[in-house]
């Protein structure tokens, strides 16, 4: 057959097994601080199916500087302007917690898919409004829980699902460091809580996911402010115990009081075996330097003396894999494994944990108190928790 009579290829032939002719998902980032940098770098690490096309930040000069740093073509001082950009298909929200709900609702009305950083929002009412707005608009609401994509943790779940450990009866997750990057997280009016809101949300989601997303029966928590009472009204130490429908237990340890860098670990126990994982230390170089150097690991304040500089840090956290999954979800190639409902489950457990700490007792689920301004109020004002029972 000559070239002049050859039929044009159909769509399946053009796409091929690698979907190489499908356009990249255009991402707009809301925010310009630490987490926004992580997202931009992660998208660059896996650029085949996504690209950052815009950034928005209200802080003077931040959006421009961020765009220059990451070679992003457009920048805005108002996220609502960015929502009118036709090149933006999906937004990644890295703004303070109290802004998540309105930003998500505005994005949904503009027809944009949403990736929202943890926690999903501040109140259960906001969670429901976000989910409903995205459903009504026909867009995806995806909850950015990177522990679902962290390679070591994914491997642990794969082995557990294959039966390597028999019946899992205890899942532990801990995240501890020296406190938030952003000043706003120390302010409970903007964040909604302390270390439990900041770090515990990861562990809650992890235990629920690892155990097959089963129903949660009860929550018990012990909270305190051990070190940072001059800086925050929030908790800086939290221990949360979660009882699942099949009797398995999740234990989550969260702390803003650990100097020396990030500590993120899991422990899995079953009747036929067990496994442990340290997210970063297995990928670090034991290093001694008398003069110090540029960067070792997140939250490490110094690089003098003995340190543990990590390599492929974003990959170990799971950020590039997470963003690639969300981009593929936008294209209909995958189904979100972490969505708005995931964030809502976590939000209800956060409510129950703060209420438990306030009342000094186990809280049974479902637990859906109405009219709570922020989760930490259930700890600081136990009468609110008591009235909801």
C-alpha positions in Angstrom: 0.0 0.0 0.0 1.4 3.4 -1.0 1.7 6.2 1.4 -0.9 8.1 -0.5 -3.6 5.4 0.1 -2.6 4.3 3.6 -5.5 4.9 6.1 -5.0 7.3 9.0 -4.2 5.6 12.3 -7.1 5.3 14.7 -7.0 6.7 18.2 -5.9 3.5 19.9 -2.9 3.3 17.5 -2.0 6.9 18.2 -2.1 6.4 22.0 -0.3 3.1 22.0 0.6 1.2 25.2 2.4 4.3 26.7 -0.4 6.8 25.9 2.3 8.9 24.5 0.1 11.4 22.7 -2.2 12.2 25.6 -1.7 15.8 26.8 -0.1 16.4 30.1 -2.3 17.4 33.0 -1.8 21.1 33.7 -1.4 21.8 37.4 -1.8 25.0 39.3 -0.3 25.2 42.8 -1.9 27.3 45.5 0.8 28.4 47.9 4.6 29.0 47.7 6.1 27.6 50.8 7.7 24.2 51.7 5.0 21.9 50.6 4.5 23.8 47.3 8.2 23.3 46.6 7.8 19.6 47.3 4.9 19.4 44.8 6.7 21.4 42.1 9.9 19.3 42.4 7.8 16.0 42.4 6.0 16.9 39.2 9.4 17.7 37.6 10.6 14.2 38.7 7.9 12.4 36.8 7.0 14.9 34.0 5.6 12.4 31.4 2.0 13.0 32.3 1.9 16.3 34.2 3.4 19.8 34.4 3.0 22.8 36.7 1.7 25.6 34.5 0.8 28.2 37.2 1.3 29.2 40.8 -0.7 31.5 43.0 0.3 33.2 46.3 -1.1 36.3 48.0 2.3 37.1 49.6 3.9 39.9 47.7 6.7 38.6 45.4 6.3 35.0 46.4 4.5 33.7 43.4 6.9 35.4 41.0 9.9 34.1 42.9 8.4 30.6 43.0 7.6 30.6 39.3 11.2 31.7 38.5 12.7 29.0 40.8 10.7 26.2 39.2 10.4 27.6 35.6 6.6 27.9 35.8 5.2 30.0 33.0 2.5 32.0 34.9 2.0 33.3 38.4 -0.9 35.0 40.2 -1.4 36.9 43.4 -5.0 35.6 43.7 -5.9 31.9 43.3 -9.2 32.9 41.9 -7.4 34.5 38.9 -5.5 31.2 38.4 -8.8 29.3 38.4 -9.7 31.2 35.2 -6.6 30.0 33.5 -7.7 27.4 30.9 -4.3 25.7 31.0 -5.0 24.7 34.7 -6.9 21.4 34.9 -6.0 20.4 38.5 -5.1 22.5 41.5 -2.8 21.5 44.4 -3.8 23.3 47.6 -0.9 23.9 50.0 -2.5 26.8 51.8 -3.4 27.0 55.6 -6.0 24.5 56.7 -8.8 27.1 57.3 -8.7 28.1 53.6 -9.0 24.6 52.1 -12.7 24.4 52.0 -13.4 27.7 50.2 -10.6 27.1 47.8 -11.9 23.6 46.9 -15.4 24.9 46.4 -14.3 27.7 44.2 -12.1 25.3 42.2 -15.0 22.9 41.7 -17.2 25.7 40.5 -14.5 26.6 38.0 -14.4 23.0 36.7 -11.0 22.2 38.2 -10.0 18.9 39.8 -8.6 19.3 43.3 -5.7 17.8 45.2 -5.9 19.0 48.8 -3.1 18.7 51.3 -3.7 17.2 54.7 -5.8 17.7 56.8 -8.7 18.0 54.4 -10.1 21.0 56.2 -11.0 22.1 59.8 -14.6 20.9 60.4 -16.8 18.0 59.3 -19.3 20.5 57.8 -16.5 21.8 55.6 -15.5 18.2 54.6 -19.1 17.5 53.5 -19.3 20.8 51.6 -16.1 20.1 49.7 -17.2 16.6 48.8 -20.6 17.7 47.6 -19.2 20.6 45.6 -16.9 18.4 43.7 -19.5 15.8 43.1 -21.9 18.4 41.8 -19.3 19.8 39.5 -18.2 16.4 38.2 -14.6 17.0 39.2 -12.3 14.9 41.4 -11.4 15.7 45.0 -8.2 13.9 45.9 -6.7 13.9 49.4 -2.9 14.2 49.4 -1.8 11.4 51.8 1.7 10.6 50.6 2.1 7.7 53.0 -0.1 5.6 50.7 2.7 6.0 48.1 5.9 5.9 50.2 7.8 2.9 48.8 8.7 1.2 52.0 5.2 1.5 53.3 3.7 0.3 50.0 6.0 -2.8 50.2 4.9 -3.5 53.8 1.2 -3.4 52.7 1.9 -5.6 49.7 3.4 -8.2 52.0 0.6 -7.9 54.4 -2.0 -8.3 51.7 -0.2 -11.4 50.5 -0.6 -12.9 54.0 3.0 -12.6 55.0 2.1 -11.7 58.6 -1.1 -13.6 59.0 -3.9 -11.7 60.8 -2.7 -8.1 61.4 -3.6 -7.1 65.0 -1.5 -4.0 65.6 -0.3 -1.2 63.2 1.9 1.6 64.6 2.9 4.8 62.8 4.9 7.6 64.3 6.0 11.0 62.9 8.1 13.2 65.1 10.1 16.3 64.3 10.8 19.8 65.7 7.6 21.5 64.5 5.9 23.0 61.5 7.7 24.9 58.7 5.0 27.5 58.5 4.2 29.9 61.4 0.5 29.6 60.7 0.4 26.0 61.9 1.3 27.1 65.4 -1.9 29.2 65.4 -4.8 27.0 66.2 -7.2 29.5 64.7 -5.7 28.8 61.3 -4.7 25.1 61.7 -7.5 23.8 63.9 -5.2 22.0 66.3 -1.6 21.0 67.1 0.6 18.0 66.4 -2.4 15.7 66.1 -3.8 17.8 63.3 -0.4 18.2 61.6 1.1 14.8 62.0 -1.6 12.5 63.5 -3.7 12.9 60.4 -1.0 10.9 58.5 -1.0 8.1 61.0 -4.8 7.9 61.2 -5.0 7.6 57.4 -2.2 5.1 57.3 -3.6 2.7 59.8 -7.1 2.9 58.1 -5.6 2.3 54.7 -3.2 -0.5 55.8 -6.0 -2.4 57.5 -8.2 -2.3 54.4 -10.2 0.9 55.0 -12.5 -0.9 57.4 -14.9 0.8 59.9 -13.5 2.4 63.0 -15.1 1.5 66.3 -13.5 3.7 68.8 -10.8 6.3 69.4 -8.7 7.1 72.6 -6.1 9.9 72.8 -3.7 11.5 75.3 -2.6 15.0 74.4 -0.3 17.5 76.0 1.8 20.6 75.4 5.2 19.7 76.7 7.7 22.1 75.2 6.0 24.8 73.1 3.4 26.4 75.4 4.9 29.9 74.8 4.4 29.4 71.0 1.1 27.6 70.6 -2.2 26.8 72.4 -2.1 23.5 70.5 -0.9 20.0 71.5 2.8 19.2 70.7 2.6 15.6 71.9 -0.2 13.2 70.9 -0.8 9.4 71.3 -3.9 8.1 69.6 -5.3 4.6 69.8 -7.8 3.5 67.1 -9.9 0.3 67.4 -11.1 -1.2 64.1 -14.1 -3.3 63.3 -12.2 -6.5 63.2 -10.5 -5.9 66.5 -7.2 -4.7 65.1 -5.6 -1.7 66.8 -3.9 1.3 65.3 -1.5 3.4 67.4 -0.3 6.8 66.2 2.5 8.8 67.9 2.8 12.5 66.9 5.4 15.0 68.3 6.7 18.5 67.6 9.4 18.0 70.2 12.0 15.9 68.4 15.1 17.8 67.3 17.6 16.4 64.8 15.3 15.9 61.7 12.4 13.9 60.5 11.5 10.6 62.2 8.8 8.7 60.3 8.4 4.9 61.1 5.9 2.1 61.0 5.6 -1.2 62.8 3.3 -4.0 61.7 2.4 -7.0 63.9 0.5 -10.2 62.9 0.1 -13.6 64.3 2.5 -15.0 61.7 5.1 -12.3 61.4 6.0 -8.6 61.6 7.9 -5.9 59.8 9.4 -2.5 60.6 10.2 0.4 58.3 12.0 3.7 58.8 11.0 5.9 55.9 14.3 7.9 55.7 17.1 6.3 57.7 17.5 3.3 55.4 18.2 5.8 52.6 20.6 8.0 54.5 24.4 8.3 54.7 25.9 8.3 58.3 28.0 11.4 58.0 30.4 13.3 60.3 31.4 16.9 59.5 33.1 19.5 61.8 32.2 22.4 59.5 28.7 21.4 58.3 27.2 21.4 54.8 24.0 22.5 53.0 21.2 20.1 53.7 20.8 16.7 55.4 17.1 16.0 55.9 13.8 17.8 56.5 13.7 19.5 59.9 17.4 19.0 60.7 18.6 22.4 62.1 22.3 21.7 61.7 24.7 19.6 59.7 27.7 19.7 62.0 28.8 16.6 63.9 27.0 13.3 63.1 24.1 13.7 60.7 22.2 11.5 58.3 21.8 13.2 54.9 19.1 11.5 52.9 19.0 11.0 49.1 15.9 10.8 46.9 14.0 12.4 49.7 10.8 13.2 47.8 10.7 9.7 46.3 11.1 8.2 49.8 8.1 10.3 51.0 6.0 9.2 48.0 5.3 12.7 46.6 6.2 12.1 42.9 4.3 8.8 42.8 1.3 10.5 44.5 1.1 13.3 42.0 1.5 11.0 39.0 -1.4 8.9 40.4 -3.6 11.9 40.7 -2.7 13.1 37.2 -3.6 9.6 35.8 -6.9 9.8 37.7 -7.7 13.1 35.9 -7.1 11.3 32.6 -9.3 8.4 33.7 -6.5 5.9 33.8 -6.7 5.2 37.5 -9.2 5.5 40.4 -8.2 7.7 43.3 -7.0 5.6 46.3 -7.1 8.7 48.5 -10.1 11.0 48.0 -12.4 13.4 49.8 -14.0 10.5 51.7 -10.5 9.5 53.0 -10.1 13.0 54.3 -13.5 12.9 55.9 -12.7 9.7 57.7 -9.6 11.3 59.1 -11.5 14.4 60.1 -14.0 12.4 62.2 -11.2 10.5 64.0 -9.5 13.9 64.7 -12.7 15.1 66.3 -13.0 11.9 68.3 -9.3 12.1 69.4 -9.6 15.7 70.7 -12.9 14.8 72.4 -11.3 11.8 74.0 -8.4 13.8 75.4 -10.8 16.4 76.8 -13.1 13.9 78.5 -10.4 11.3 79.4 -12.3 8.4 77.9 -12.8 6.3 74.8 -15.0 7.8 72.1 -17.2 5.5 70.0 -17.8 6.2 66.3 -19.7 7.5 64.6 -19.0 10.8 66.3 -20.3 13.8 64.5 -20.8 16.8 66.7 -22.4 19.8 65.1 -21.2 23.4 65.1 -17.6 22.8 66.2 -15.4 25.7 65.1 -12.2 23.7 65.2 -11.3 20.2 66.5 -9.0 21.4 69.3 -12.1 23.0 71.0 -13.2 19.5 71.9 -10.1 19.1 74.0 -9.9 22.6 75.4 -13.7 22.8 76.1 -14.7 19.3 77.1 -18.3 20.4 77.7 -18.6 20.6 73.9 -17.5 17.0 73.6 -19.8 15.9 76.4 -22.8 17.6 74.7 -22.1 15.6 71.5 -22.3 12.2 73.1 
